[in-house]
Amino acid sequence: MWISDRQKTWAATSAAVALLAGSVLAQQPPAAGRQGGTGRQGGPPPPGSFQRVAPLPFPDQPQVVETTGAPLRVTPLFKGLETPWSLAFLPNGDMLITEKPGKLRIVRGGKLDPQPVAGTPEVFAVGQGGLLEVAVHPQFAQNQFVYLTYSKGRDGKEGTTALARAKFDGKALVDFKDILVTDNWNTGGVHFGSKLAFGKDGMLYMTVGERNDRNRAQNTNIHGGKLLRLKDDGTVPPDNPFVGKAGFKPEIFTYGHRNLQGLAVHPETGAIWETEHGPQGGDELNLIEAGKNYGWPIVTLGREYSGEIISAQPANEGIEQPFVFWSPSPGLSGMVIYSGDKFAGWKNQYFLGALAGLGVWRVGLNEKGLAGRELMLNSLRQRIRDVRQGPDGFLYLVVDANPGGILRVEPAAAAAGSQ
């Protein structure tokens, strides 16, 4: 896989391209009084600071949007959803959609069922917490397994990220079971991580944020600030990099992360890629390699919300550098690596949602690194929480709003030809 042989001097070149990335600030800093744990320096921007561009209401009508390639048609499919967070396609083309307050919705035959799917867990619905990711087992047709991540509460005061598995019988979740409750509790309401992806090795990869307690990212005795690698039943694969090593949770695959919000497996190479939020500046697209340290908070290209420097050096021995980074931060979210044929020339390109950036980043890579990137759909001013490729080869976007909804993106010429 050419992409895993990248030069270790990427830090020197990445700094040169930082200012090309975007024009908006990072994700919303946590509200005062909701930060948990120790070692954090973040907080709301001071009075008089620059404010982010506000999103527009979820669109009512299809729109044609220009890009550097062909124009795209963006069609609102389902609206009125309550802060949707993630979507997954079933083998028959139906969709499962999570709503952050705790509901799982289903689209059957192109129509949103007004009744939520029964059997979802009680969630710790504080801040960024709630019912988060939904994923479908690669052998769903045989085993009917659906996976959910959610913020699990304890004593009504604190929460952590949990992974659950259930069977979906077409109407409800049955045999629901927590298969991993992460060791990452605190009273804060931010940085739960919670993205899932099945690798080509059959293992389940799961992101866990550091809960705004940055010291957790380097503390390998807990799950916070880590990418985990699990069997499909939540147990530990024996070939994980830290199995049997003192001072490490055996589920850990990589560490030194802040708040991992996107996760995807390359459809050809099987390489694992993730996006994560930096503080003010320093959002990252990372190529994941087993056992590596991705630096937070020892090395970061972002700053405190106050403007203070977090790490004096942009690189350090033994710490992986981001493959691509953004400054200012667009609030990178869910991502997909496109494998279809509906968008000419876009196969194997990366599509990353942007929350604060109000759009979708299209990123092209080659054997030398970053080939180019484009912020698309920003004229719509929508907070894009998740990006998925549908079985029809089009892109589907989850809009993080209340009310929010689902958008379909297709070439404008193809859409006109189907009318």
C-alpha positions as CSV (number, residue, x, y, z in Angstrom):
1,M,0.0,0.0,0.0
2,W,1.8,3.1,-1.2
3,I,0.0,5.3,1.3
4,S,1.5,3.7,4.3
5,D,5.1,4.4,3.1
6,R,4.8,8.2,3.5
7,Q,7.7,10.3,4.5
8,K,8.2,10.9,8.2
9,T,9.1,14.5,7.5
10,W,5.5,15.4,6.7
11,A,5.5,17.9,9.6
12,A,7.8,20.2,7.7
13,T,5.7,20.3,4.6
14,S,2.3,20.3,6.3
15,A,3.0,23.6,8.0
16,A,3.4,25.2,4.6
17,V,-0.1,24.2,3.4
18,A,-2.0,25.0,6.6
19,L,-3.2,28.4,5.5
20,L,-4.7,27.0,2.4
21,A,-7.3,25.0,4.3
22,G,-10.3,27.0,5.2
23,S,-11.7,30.2,6.6
24,V,-13.6,29.4,9.7
25,L,-12.8,28.6,13.3
26,A,-12.8,25.2,15.0
27,Q,-15.7,23.3,16.5
28,Q,-17.6,25.1,19.2
29,P,-15.6,25.1,22.3
30,P,-17.3,23.5,25.3
31,A,-19.7,25.7,27.3
32,A,-18.5,27.0,30.6
33,G,-19.2,24.7,33.4
34,R,-19.4,21.5,31.2
35,Q,-15.7,20.7,31.0
36,G,-14.7,17.5,32.8
37,G,-11.4,16.1,34.1
38,T,-8.1,17.8,34.5
39,G,-5.3,19.2,32.4
40,R,-7.6,21.1,30.1
41,Q,-6.9,24.7,29.0
42,G,-9.8,25.2,26.6
43,G,-13.0,27.2,27.0
44,P,-15.2,29.7,25.3
45,P,-13.5,32.4,23.2
46,P,-13.1,35.7,25.1
47,P,-15.5,38.6,24.6
48,G,-15.1,40.3,21.3
49,S,-13.6,37.3,19.5
50,F,-14.6,36.3,15.9
51,Q,-17.8,34.3,15.7
52,R,-18.5,31.5,13.3
53,V,-20.8,31.8,10.3
54,A,-24.3,30.6,11.3
55,P,-25.8,27.7,9.5
56,L,-28.9,28.1,7.4
57,P,-32.1,26.1,7.9
58,F,-32.3,22.7,6.3
59,P,-33.2,23.2,2.6
60,D,-36.7,22.6,1.3
61,Q,-35.9,22.2,-2.4
62,P,-33.2,20.6,-4.5
63,Q,-30.3,22.9,-5.4
64,V,-27.6,22.8,-8.1
65,V,-24.2,23.7,-6.6
66,E,-21.1,24.4,-8.6
67,T,-17.7,22.7,-7.9
68,T,-14.3,22.8,-9.5
69,G,-15.5,19.7,-11.4
70,A,-19.0,19.1,-12.6
71,P,-22.0,20.8,-10.9
72,L,-23.8,18.8,-8.3
73,R,-27.5,18.4,-7.4
74,V,-28.3,18.3,-3.7
75,T,-31.7,17.0,-2.8
76,P,-33.3,17.1,0.6
77,L,-34.7,13.6,1.3
78,F,-35.8,13.5,4.9
79,K,-36.3,16.5,7.1
80,G,-37.6,17.1,10.6
81,L,-35.1,14.8,12.3
82,E,-34.0,15.7,15.8
83,T,-30.2,16.2,15.6
84,P,-29.3,13.3,13.4
85,W,-25.8,11.9,14.0
86,S,-25.1,8.9,11.8
87,L,-26.6,6.8,9.1
88,A,-26.0,3.2,7.8
89,F,-27.4,1.3,4.8
90,L,-28.9,-2.1,5.2
91,P,-28.3,-4.6,2.4
92,N,-31.8,-4.0,0.9
93,G,-31.0,-0.2,0.6
94,D,-33.1,0.8,3.7
95,M,-31.4,3.3,6.0
96,L,-30.9,3.4,9.8
97,I,-30.4,6.9,11.2
98,T,-29.6,7.9,14.8
99,E,-31.0,10.9,16.5
100,K,-28.8,12.2,19.3
101,P,-31.5,12.4,21.9
102,G,-31.9,8.7,21.8
103,K,-34.0,7.5,18.8
104,L,-33.1,5.1,16.0
105,R,-35.1,5.8,12.8
106,I,-35.5,3.7,9.7
107,V,-36.2,4.6,6.1
108,R,-38.1,1.8,4.3
109,G,-38.5,1.8,0.6
110,G,-37.5,5.5,0.4
111,K,-40.0,6.6,3.1
112,L,-39.1,7.6,6.7
113,D,-41.1,5.5,9.2
114,P,-42.8,7.9,11.6
115,Q,-42.2,5.3,14.4
116,P,-38.7,5.0,15.9
117,V,-37.1,1.5,16.1
118,A,-37.8,0.0,19.5
119,G,-35.1,-1.3,21.8
120,T,-32.5,1.5,21.9
121,P,-30.7,2.3,25.2
122,E,-31.1,5.1,27.6
123,V,-28.5,7.7,26.8
124,F,-26.6,10.3,28.8
125,A,-27.9,13.1,26.7
126,V,-25.6,15.9,27.9
127,G,-23.7,18.3,25.5
128,Q,-22.3,16.2,22.6
129,G,-23.5,13.0,24.2
130,G,-26.5,10.9,23.1
131,L,-27.2,8.1,20.7
132,L,-24.3,8.5,18.2
133,E,-23.0,6.0,15.7
134,V,-24.9,3.2,13.9
135,A,-23.1,0.5,11.9
136,V,-24.2,-2.7,10.2
137,H,-22.2,-5.9,10.4
138,P,-20.6,-6.9,7.0
139,Q,-22.5,-10.2,7.3
140,F,-25.8,-8.6,8.3
141,A,-27.8,-10.8,5.9
142,Q,-26.6,-13.8,7.9
143,N,-26.5,-12.5,11.5
144,Q,-28.7,-9.3,11.6
145,F,-26.2,-7.6,13.9
146,V,-26.4,-3.8,14.3
147,Y,-23.9,-1.8,16.4
148,L,-24.6,1.4,18.3
149,T,-22.3,3.8,20.2
150,Y,-23.8,6.0,22.8
151,S,-23.0,8.0,25.9
152,K,-23.8,5.8,28.8
153,G,-24.7,7.5,32.2
154,R,-23.8,6.5,35.7
155,D,-25.7,7.8,38.8
156,G,-27.1,10.6,36.6
157,K,-23.9,12.6,37.0
158,E,-21.2,11.2,34.7
159,G,-20.9,9.4,31.4
160,T,-18.7,7.5,29.1
161,T,-18.7,6.0,25.5
162,A,-20.3,2.6,25.2
163,L,-20.5,0.1,22.3
164,A,-23.6,-2.1,22.0
165,R,-24.7,-4.9,19.7
166,A,-28.2,-6.1,18.9
167,K,-30.1,-8.0,16.3
168,F,-32.5,-6.0,14.1
169,D,-35.5,-8.1,13.3
170,G,-37.0,-5.5,10.9
171,K,-39.0,-3.7,13.5
172,A,-37.0,-3.6,16.7
173,L,-33.6,-4.2,18.3
174,V,-33.5,-7.5,20.2
175,D,-30.9,-9.2,22.3
176,F,-29.4,-5.8,23.0
177,K,-26.1,-5.9,24.9
178,D,-23.3,-3.6,25.8
179,I,-20.2,-5.3,24.5
180,L,-17.8,-2.6,25.7
181,V,-18.2,0.2,28.2
182,T,-15.1,2.3,28.0
183,D,-13.0,3.3,31.0
184,N,-13.4,7.0,30.3
185,W,-15.9,8.4,32.8
186,N,-16.3,12.0,33.8
187,T,-19.0,14.6,34.3
188,G,-18.3,16.6,31.1
189,G,-20.5,16.5,28.0
190,V,-17.9,16.6,25.2
191,H,-15.4,14.5,23.2
192,F,-17.1,11.1,23.1
193,G,-15.6,10.1,19.8
194,S,-17.9,7.1,18.9
195,K,-17.1,6.4,15.2
196,L,-17.1,2.8,14.0
197,A,-15.7,1.0,10.9
198,F,-15.1,-2.7,10.0
199,G,-11.7,-3.3,8.6
200,K,-10.8,-5.7,5.8
201,D,-9.3,-7.9,8.6
202,G,-12.8,-8.4,9.9
203,M,-12.1,-6.4,13.1
204,L,-14.2,-3.6,14.4
205,Y,-12.4,-0.2,14.9
206,M,-13.9,2.3,17.4
207,T,-12.9,5.9,18.3
208,V,-13.0,7.2,21.8
209,G,-12.4,10.9,22.6
210,E,-10.5,12.2,25.6
211,R,-13.5,13.8,27.2
212,N,-11.8,17.2,27.2
213,D,-9.3,15.9,29.7
214,R,-6.2,16.0,27.4
215,N,-3.9,14.0,29.8
216,R,-6.1,10.9,29.0
217,A,-4.8,10.8,25.4
218,Q,-1.3,9.8,26.6
219,N,-2.5,7.7,29.5
220,T,-2.6,4.1,28.1
221,N,-4.3,2.7,31.3
222,I,-7.7,4.2,30.1
223,H,-9.6,4.3,26.8
224,G,-9.9,8.0,26.4
225,G,-8.1,9.6,23.3
226,K,-7.7,6.2,21.6
227,L,-8.6,4.2,18.5
228,L,-9.6,0.7,19.7
229,R,-9.5,-2.6,17.7
230,L,-12.1,-5.3,18.7
231,K,-13.5,-8.5,17.5
232,D,-17.1,-8.3,16.4
233,D,-18.3,-9.4,19.9
234,G,-16.3,-6.7,21.6
235,T,-13.5,-8.9,22.9
236,V,-9.8,-8.3,22.3
237,P,-8.0,-9.7,19.2
238,P,-4.9,-11.5,20.4
239,D,-2.7,-9.7,17.8
240,N,-3.5,-6.2,19.0
241,P,-0.3,-4.2,19.5
242,F,-0.4,-3.9,23.2
243,V,-1.8,-7.2,24.3
244,G,0.1,-8.4,27.3
245,K,2.0,-5.2,27.8
246,A,1.9,-3.7,31.2
247,G,0.3,-0.2,31.5
248,F,-1.8,-0.6,28.3
249,K,-5.5,-1.4,27.8
250,P,-5.4,-4.4,25.4
251,E,-8.1,-2.8,23.2
252,I,-5.9,0.1,22.2
253,F,-4.7,0.2,18.6
254,T,-3.4,3.8,18.6
255,Y,-3.3,6.6,21.2
256,G,-2.6,10.3,21.5
257,H,-5.9,11.5,19.9
258,R,-8.2,14.3,20.9
259,N,-11.7,13.9,19.5
260,L,-11.9,11.4,16.7
261,Q,-15.0,12.2,14.5
262,G,-14.4,10.4,11.3
263,L,-13.3,6.8,10.4
264,A,-13.0,5.0,7.1
265,V,-11.3,2.1,5.5
266,H,-9.7,2.5,2.1
267,P,-11.8,0.3,-0.3
268,E,-8.7,-1.0,-2.2
269,T,-5.7,-0.9,0.2
270,G,-7.6,-1.6,3.5
271,A,-5.7,1.3,5.1
272,I,-7.5,3.0,8.0
273,W,-8.0,6.7,8.0
274,E,-9.5,9.0,10.7
275,T,-10.3,12.6,11.2
276,E,-10.2,14.4,14.5
277,H,-10.9,17.9,15.9
278,G,-8.0,20.0,17.0
279,P,-8.6,22.9,19.3
280,Q,-8.3,26.3,17.6
281,G,-6.7,25.1,14.4
282,G,-5.1,21.7,13.9
283,D,-7.9,19.5,12.6
284,E,-6.3,16.4,11.2
285,L,-6.7,13.6,8.6
286,N,-4.5,10.7,9.9
287,L,-3.3,7.5,8.4
288,I,-3.6,5.0,11.2
289,E,-0.7,2.5,11.9
290,A,-0.9,0.0,14.7
291,G,0.7,1.0,18.0
292,K,1.5,4.5,17.0
293,N,1.2,7.7,19.1
294,Y,-0.5,10.6,17.3
295,G,0.7,13.2,19.7
296,W,-2.1,15.0,21.5
297,P,-1.4,17.1,23.5
298,I,2.4,16.8,23.3
299,V,2.4,17.8,19.7
300,T,-0.4,19.7,18.0
301,L,-0.6,22.3,15.3
302,G,-3.6,24.0,17.0
303,R,-3.7,26.6,19.8
304,E,-5.8,27.2,22.9
305,Y,-9.0,29.1,22.3
306,S,-7.3,32.0,24.1
307,G,-4.6,32.0,21.4
308,E,-1.8,30.5,23.6
309,I,0.5,27.9,22.1
310,I,-0.2,24.4,23.3
311,S,3.0,22.6,22.1
312,A,6.2,24.5,21.5
313,Q,7.4,22.1,18.8
314,P,5.4,21.0,15.8
315,A,7.1,17.6,15.8
316,N,8.6,15.2,18.2
317,E,10.5,11.9,17.9
318,G,8.2,8.9,18.0
319,I,5.1,10.9,17.3
320,E,3.1,10.6,14.1
321,Q,2.3,13.7,12.1
322,P,-1.1,14.3,10.5
323,F,-1.2,13.4,6.8
324,V,-3.2,16.6,6.2
325,F,-4.2,19.3,8.6
326,W,-6.4,22.3,8.6
327,S,-6.0,25.7,10.2
328,P,-8.4,27.4,10.8
329,S,-10.3,24.3,11.8
330,P,-13.5,23.3,9.9
331,G,-14.6,20.8,12.6
332,L,-14.0,17.7,10.5
333,S,-16.6,15.0,11.1
334,G,-17.7,11.7,9.3
335,M,-15.9,10.6,6.2
336,V,-16.0,8.2,3.3
337,I,-13.5,7.1,0.7
338,Y,-15.4,7.0,-2.5
339,S,-15.4,3.7,-4.4
340,G,-18.3,4.2,-6.9
341,D,-18.4,5.4,-10.5
342,K,-21.1,8.0,-10.5
343,F,-18.7,11.0,-10.0
344,A,-16.2,11.1,-12.8
345,G,-12.6,11.2,-11.6
346,W,-13.5,11.1,-7.9
347,K,-12.9,7.4,-7.2
348,N,-10.6,6.8,-4.2
349,Q,-11.0,10.5,-3.1
350,Y,-11.9,11.4,0.4
351,F,-15.1,13.2,1.4
352,L,-15.0,14.7,4.9
353,G,-17.9,16.4,6.6
354,A,-17.3,19.8,8.1
355,L,-19.4,21.1,11.1
356,A,-18.0,24.6,11.6
357,G,-17.0,24.6,8.0
358,L,-20.6,24.1,6.8
359,G,-19.8,21.9,3.9
360,V,-17.8,18.9,2.6
361,W,-14.1,18.7,2.0
362,R,-13.1,16.7,-1.1
363,V,-9.5,15.6,-0.7
364,G,-7.2,13.9,-3.2
365,L,-4.0,12.1,-2.2
366,N,-1.2,10.5,-4.2
367,E,2.0,8.7,-3.5
368,K,3.7,11.9,-2.5
369,G,1.0,13.2,-0.2
370,L,-1.7,15.8,-0.7
371,A,-2.7,16.3,-4.3
372,G,-5.5,18.8,-3.7
373,R,-8.6,19.7,-1.7
374,E,-11.8,21.6,-2.2
375,L,-14.5,22.8,0.1
376,M,-17.8,21.9,-1.5
377,L,-21.4,22.7,-0.8
378,N,-20.5,25.6,1.6
379,S,-23.0,27.8,-0.2
380,L,-25.7,25.7,1.5
381,R,-24.3,26.5,5.0
382,Q,-25.2,23.1,6.5
383,R,-23.4,21.5,9.5
384,I,-22.4,18.1,7.9
385,R,-22.1,15.5,10.6
386,D,-21.7,12.3,8.5
387,V,-20.9,11.4,4.9
388,R,-21.9,8.0,3.4
389,Q,-21.8,6.4,0.0
390,G,-25.1,4.8,-0.9
391,P,-25.6,1.5,-2.7
392,D,-26.6,3.7,-5.7
393,G,-23.1,5.3,-5.8
394,F,-24.4,8.7,-4.7
395,L,-23.3,10.5,-1.5
396,Y,-25.6,11.0,1.5
397,L,-25.1,13.7,4.1
398,V,-26.3,13.8,7.6
399,V,-27.1,17.5,8.6
400,D,-26.6,18.2,12.3
401,A,-29.4,20.4,13.3
402,N,-32.7,20.4,15.1
403,P,-34.6,20.0,12.8
404,G,-32.0,18.4,10.6
405,G,-32.2,15.8,7.9
406,I,-30.5,13.8,5.1
407,L,-29.3,15.2,1.8
408,R,-28.4,13.2,-1.4
409,V,-25.6,14.5,-3.6
410,E,-25.4,13.4,-7.3
411,P,-24.0,14.9,-10.5
412,A,-26.4,17.5,-11.8
413,A,-26.3,16.0,-15.3
414,A,-27.3,12.5,-14.0
415,A,-30.1,14.0,-11.9
416,A,-31.5,15.9,-15.0
417,G,-31.3,12.8,-17.1
418,S,-33.4,10.8,-14.6
419,Q,-36.3,13.3,-14.6
